[in-house]
Amino acid sequence: MNRLERLVNILIHLQSKRIIKAQELADKFDLSLRTVYRDIAALEQAGVPILSEPGVGYSLLKGYNLPPLQLTDDEVTAFFTAGKFLNLYSEKAVSNSFESGLTKIKAILNLSEKEKVSVLEEKLKVVANPYFVSNKEGKVPFNEVFKAVYDKMLLEFKYIGRSDPEPKPRKVEPIGIYTFGQHWYLIAWCKTKEDYRTFRFDRITAFEILNERFSAQHPKMDVFIQKLKSEKGLEKVVIQIDKEAYRYVDEQKYYQGIVSEEKIGDKMLMTFLTGSLEGFSHWFLLLGSEADIIEPLILKEMVIQKAKNVISRVSK
């Protein structure tokens, strides 16, 4: 990326957020802080109204907007690929909103870009996976929940817990939304229970946004996510699998809790968060001699013992 491209991208990021720190720009574009300061100064000299506050960050003067920018081919492809998945798996209101936004993007595309979109719509298909839950007809309006989170509005609904034979009324202060596995969850302060609670979307009924705001300051979402990981007893597992054998894990990796994967030479380094090392060890045995366990050590021991048990049993 040359300097002109970098300056344009920094300007786009300044416009995309209310405020942004120099370190965030440095991390995003792999720059030193000194280079970030020089680039900000160059944009100011070019007439861009950048406001800066020591210890807080940079922002653009209210009302300043960039002219429409041309999308790259990769960006166009990414937008419409995401739209295919949202249309299949997200709540109807969310996919409709995304489709509306894509229509506006289409309107500013040039002729060649519009032709590419036509080809994508015809040639790119997403087929439903019968093992994945679709929230197409979700009982909880995703957009309204997020609006309540943003506006700090109280929610009232009925919730069916695991041990509840009937739905019970809840009144909550919504904090955030996250997805795990095949479901969406709401994290909230439950005024009924006077404690923080997690609510699964598909167990919520009689949902209503109350005309009442709350002012309490709650911990950030990352705090809750880390707590949930420890409560659910999730264990980090790292394995390395031969490139030729990687194709065999296919969709199975999603059921094992895949977090990330990285190609290293002729190997694939895969990181998982699993709720059961016992279950993971059974799955790992299917990979035979084409994979190695990097961590944890206890998983290696479990697999070795299971392999010995198999040998002992089949040799009888």
C-alpha positions as CSV (number, residue, x, y, z in Angstrom):
1,M,0.0,0.0,0.0
2,N,1.5,3.4,-1.0
3,R,1.2,6.5,1.1
4,L,-1.7,8.0,-0.8
5,E,-3.7,4.8,-0.4
6,R,-2.9,4.7,3.3
7,L,-4.0,8.3,3.8
8,V,-7.3,7.6,2.1
9,N,-7.8,4.5,4.3
10,I,-7.0,6.4,7.5
11,L,-9.5,9.0,6.4
12,I,-12.1,6.3,5.8
13,H,-11.5,4.9,9.3
14,L,-11.7,8.3,10.9
15,Q,-15.1,8.7,9.3
16,S,-16.3,5.2,10.3
17,K,-15.9,5.8,14.0
18,R,-16.9,8.6,16.4
19,I,-13.3,8.7,17.8
20,I,-10.2,6.6,17.1
21,K,-6.9,6.4,18.9
22,A,-3.5,6.7,17.2
23,Q,-2.5,3.3,18.5
24,E,-5.6,1.8,16.9
25,L,-4.5,3.3,13.5
26,A,-0.9,2.1,14.1
27,D,-2.2,-1.5,14.7
28,K,-4.6,-1.5,11.8
29,F,-2.0,-0.4,9.2
30,D,1.1,-1.9,10.9
31,L,2.7,1.6,11.3
32,S,4.7,3.3,14.0
33,L,3.0,6.0,16.1
34,R,5.4,8.5,14.6
35,T,4.2,7.6,11.1
36,V,0.6,7.9,12.2
37,Y,1.2,11.4,13.6
38,R,2.9,12.4,10.3
39,D,-0.1,11.0,8.3
40,I,-2.6,12.9,10.4
41,A,-0.6,16.1,10.0
42,A,-0.6,15.5,6.2
43,L,-4.4,15.1,6.1
44,E,-4.8,18.3,8.2
45,Q,-2.5,20.2,5.8
46,A,-4.7,18.9,2.9
47,G,-7.7,20.6,4.5
48,V,-9.3,17.7,6.4
49,P,-10.9,19.0,9.6
50,I,-9.4,16.6,12.2
51,L,-10.1,17.2,15.9
52,S,-7.6,15.8,18.4
53,E,-7.8,15.5,22.2
54,P,-4.7,14.3,24.1
55,G,-5.3,11.0,25.8
56,V,-8.6,10.5,23.9
57,G,-8.0,10.3,20.2
58,Y,-8.9,11.8,16.8
59,S,-12.3,12.6,15.3
60,L,-13.6,14.4,12.2
61,L,-15.5,17.7,12.5
62,K,-19.2,17.0,12.7
63,G,-20.8,17.3,9.3
64,Y,-17.7,16.5,7.3
65,N,-18.2,13.6,4.9
66,L,-16.1,11.9,2.3
67,P,-17.4,11.9,-1.3
68,P,-18.6,8.4,-2.5
69,L,-15.6,6.1,-2.9
70,Q,-15.2,3.3,-5.5
71,L,-15.3,-0.2,-4.1
72,T,-12.7,-2.8,-5.1
73,D,-13.7,-6.1,-6.7
74,D,-12.9,-7.9,-3.5
75,E,-15.1,-5.6,-1.5
76,V,-18.0,-6.0,-3.8
77,T,-17.6,-9.8,-3.7
78,A,-17.4,-9.7,0.2
79,F,-20.6,-7.6,0.5
80,F,-22.7,-9.9,-1.7
81,T,-21.3,-13.1,-0.2
82,A,-22.2,-11.9,3.3
83,G,-25.7,-11.1,2.0
84,K,-26.2,-14.6,0.8
85,F,-25.4,-16.0,4.3
86,L,-27.5,-13.4,6.1
87,N,-30.5,-14.1,3.8
88,L,-30.3,-17.8,4.7
89,Y,-29.5,-17.8,8.4
90,S,-30.3,-14.5,9.9
91,E,-33.6,-13.2,11.2
92,K,-35.9,-11.9,8.4
93,A,-35.8,-8.2,9.6
94,V,-31.9,-8.3,9.6
95,S,-31.6,-9.8,6.1
96,N,-34.2,-7.4,4.8
97,S,-32.2,-4.4,6.2
98,F,-29.0,-5.8,4.8
99,E,-30.7,-6.2,1.4
100,S,-31.9,-2.7,1.5
101,G,-28.4,-1.4,2.2
102,L,-27.0,-3.5,-0.7
103,T,-29.6,-2.0,-3.0
104,K,-28.2,1.5,-2.1
105,I,-24.6,0.2,-2.7
106,K,-25.7,-1.1,-6.1
107,A,-27.0,2.3,-7.1
108,I,-23.5,3.9,-6.8
109,L,-21.6,1.1,-8.6
110,N,-20.3,1.7,-12.1
111,L,-21.3,-0.4,-15.1
112,S,-18.6,-3.0,-14.8
113,E,-19.2,-3.4,-11.1
114,K,-23.0,-3.9,-11.7
115,E,-22.2,-6.6,-14.3
116,K,-20.0,-8.4,-11.7
117,V,-22.9,-8.2,-9.2
118,S,-25.2,-9.8,-11.8
119,V,-22.8,-12.7,-12.3
120,L,-22.4,-13.1,-8.5
121,E,-26.1,-13.3,-8.0
122,E,-26.4,-16.0,-10.6
123,K,-23.2,-18.0,-9.9
124,L,-22.8,-17.7,-6.1
125,K,-25.2,-19.9,-4.0
126,V,-25.3,-20.8,-0.3
127,V,-27.0,-24.1,0.4
128,A,-28.7,-24.5,3.8
129,N,-26.9,-26.8,6.3
130,P,-29.6,-29.0,8.0
131,Y,-27.4,-29.2,11.1
132,F,-27.4,-25.4,11.6
133,V,-30.3,-23.6,13.2
134,S,-31.8,-20.9,11.0
135,N,-33.3,-17.9,12.8
136,K,-35.2,-16.8,9.7
137,E,-38.5,-16.6,11.6
138,G,-37.0,-15.6,14.9
139,K,-39.4,-14.8,17.8
140,V,-37.2,-12.0,19.0
141,P,-36.7,-9.0,16.7
142,F,-32.9,-8.7,16.6
143,N,-32.9,-5.1,15.4
144,E,-35.2,-4.0,18.2
145,V,-33.1,-5.8,20.8
146,F,-29.9,-4.1,19.6
147,K,-31.8,-0.7,19.6
148,A,-32.7,-1.3,23.2
149,V,-29.1,-2.1,24.0
150,Y,-27.9,1.1,22.3
151,D,-30.6,3.3,23.7
152,K,-30.4,1.7,27.2
153,M,-34.1,0.9,27.3
154,L,-35.6,-1.7,29.6
155,L,-36.9,-4.9,28.2
156,E,-39.7,-7.1,29.4
157,F,-40.4,-10.6,28.2
158,K,-41.2,-14.2,29.3
159,Y,-38.4,-16.7,29.4
160,I,-38.4,-20.5,29.4
161,G,-35.4,-21.7,31.4
162,R,-34.0,-25.2,31.2
163,S,-35.9,-26.3,34.3
164,D,-39.0,-24.2,33.9
165,P,-42.2,-25.9,32.8
166,E,-43.8,-22.6,31.9
167,P,-42.4,-19.2,30.8
168,K,-41.6,-16.8,33.6
169,P,-41.7,-13.0,33.4
170,R,-38.4,-11.1,33.3
171,K,-37.6,-7.4,33.3
172,V,-34.0,-6.6,32.3
173,E,-31.4,-4.0,31.5
174,P,-29.9,-5.2,28.2
175,I,-26.1,-5.1,28.0
176,G,-25.1,-6.9,24.8
177,I,-25.7,-9.6,22.3
178,Y,-23.4,-12.5,21.3
179,T,-23.6,-15.7,19.3
180,F,-22.2,-19.1,20.4
181,G,-22.6,-22.3,18.6
182,Q,-26.0,-22.2,16.8
183,H,-27.8,-19.7,19.0
184,W,-28.0,-15.9,19.8
185,Y,-27.9,-14.8,23.4
186,L,-28.7,-11.6,25.3
187,I,-26.6,-10.6,28.3
188,A,-28.6,-8.4,30.7
189,W,-29.0,-7.3,34.3
190,C,-32.2,-9.1,35.4
191,K,-34.2,-6.9,37.7
192,T,-36.4,-9.9,38.6
193,K,-33.4,-12.0,39.8
194,E,-31.2,-9.0,40.8
195,D,-28.2,-10.5,39.0
196,Y,-26.6,-10.8,35.6
197,R,-28.2,-13.4,33.4
198,T,-27.8,-14.8,29.9
199,F,-31.0,-15.4,27.8
200,R,-31.2,-17.5,24.7
201,F,-33.2,-15.8,21.9
202,D,-35.3,-18.9,21.0
203,R,-36.5,-19.2,24.6
204,I,-37.8,-15.7,24.8
205,T,-41.5,-15.0,24.3
206,A,-43.9,-12.0,24.7
207,F,-41.0,-9.6,24.0
208,E,-41.6,-5.8,24.6
209,I,-39.4,-2.7,24.8
210,L,-40.6,-0.5,27.7
211,N,-40.7,3.3,27.5
212,E,-38.2,3.5,30.4
213,R,-34.4,4.1,30.2
214,F,-31.8,2.8,32.7
215,S,-28.7,4.7,33.7
216,A,-26.6,2.0,35.4
217,Q,-23.1,1.4,34.1
218,H,-22.4,-2.2,33.4
219,P,-19.1,-4.0,32.7
220,K,-18.0,-4.3,29.1
221,M,-19.0,-7.3,27.0
222,D,-15.5,-8.8,27.0
223,V,-15.8,-9.3,30.8
224,F,-19.0,-11.3,30.4
225,I,-17.6,-13.4,27.6
226,Q,-14.5,-14.3,29.6
227,K,-16.7,-15.2,32.5
228,L,-19.0,-17.4,30.3
229,K,-16.0,-19.2,29.0
230,S,-14.8,-20.1,32.5
231,E,-18.4,-21.0,33.6
232,K,-18.9,-23.3,30.6
233,G,-15.6,-24.9,31.3
234,L,-14.3,-24.3,27.8
235,E,-10.8,-25.6,27.2
236,K,-8.4,-24.3,24.6
237,V,-7.1,-27.0,22.2
238,V,-4.5,-26.5,19.5
239,I,-3.8,-29.2,16.9
240,Q,-1.7,-29.4,13.7
241,I,-3.0,-31.4,10.8
242,D,-1.4,-32.4,7.5
243,K,-2.7,-30.3,4.6
244,E,-3.8,-33.4,2.7
245,A,-5.9,-34.6,5.6
246,Y,-7.4,-31.2,6.3
247,R,-10.2,-31.7,3.8
248,Y,-11.6,-34.5,5.8
249,V,-12.4,-32.3,8.8
250,D,-14.8,-30.3,6.6
251,E,-17.8,-29.2,8.7
252,Q,-16.8,-31.3,11.6
253,K,-14.5,-28.6,12.9
254,Y,-17.5,-26.3,13.6
255,Y,-19.1,-28.9,15.9
256,Q,-15.8,-29.1,17.8
257,G,-15.6,-25.4,18.5
258,I,-13.2,-24.1,15.9
259,V,-11.9,-20.6,16.8
260,S,-9.1,-20.0,14.2
261,E,-6.9,-21.7,11.7
262,E,-3.6,-20.8,10.1
263,K,-1.7,-22.4,7.2
264,I,1.9,-23.1,8.1
265,G,3.9,-24.7,5.3
266,D,2.1,-27.9,4.5
267,K,0.3,-28.0,7.8
268,M,-2.9,-26.3,9.2
269,L,-2.7,-25.0,12.8
270,M,-6.2,-25.1,14.2
271,T,-7.4,-23.6,17.6
272,F,-10.6,-24.8,19.3
273,L,-12.6,-24.0,22.4
274,T,-14.2,-27.2,23.5
275,G,-16.6,-28.0,26.4
276,S,-15.5,-31.6,26.5
277,L,-11.9,-32.8,26.2
278,E,-13.3,-36.3,26.4
279,G,-15.5,-35.8,23.3
280,F,-12.7,-34.0,21.5
281,S,-10.3,-36.9,22.1
282,H,-12.8,-39.3,20.5
283,W,-13.0,-37.0,17.4
284,F,-9.2,-36.6,17.3
285,L,-8.7,-40.4,17.0
286,L,-10.6,-40.3,13.7
287,L,-7.7,-38.2,12.3
288,G,-5.3,-41.1,12.9
289,S,-1.6,-40.4,12.3
290,E,-2.3,-37.3,10.2
291,A,-2.5,-34.8,13.1
292,D,-0.6,-33.7,16.2
293,I,-1.8,-32.3,19.5
294,I,0.1,-29.1,20.4
295,E,-1.9,-28.4,23.6
296,P,-3.1,-29.3,26.2
297,L,-0.9,-32.1,27.4
298,I,-3.8,-33.9,29.1
299,L,-5.5,-34.3,25.8
300,K,-2.4,-36.2,24.5
301,E,-2.6,-38.5,27.5
302,M,-6.3,-39.1,26.9
303,V,-5.8,-39.9,23.2
304,I,-2.9,-42.3,24.0
305,Q,-5.0,-44.1,26.6
306,K,-7.9,-44.4,24.2
307,A,-5.6,-45.7,21.5
308,K,-4.2,-48.3,23.9
309,N,-7.7,-49.4,24.8
310,V,-8.6,-49.8,21.1
311,I,-5.5,-51.9,20.4
312,S,-6.2,-54.0,23.4
313,R,-9.8,-54.6,22.4
314,V,-9.3,-55.4,18.7
315,S,-6.3,-57.7,19.4
316,K,-8.4,-60.1,21.6
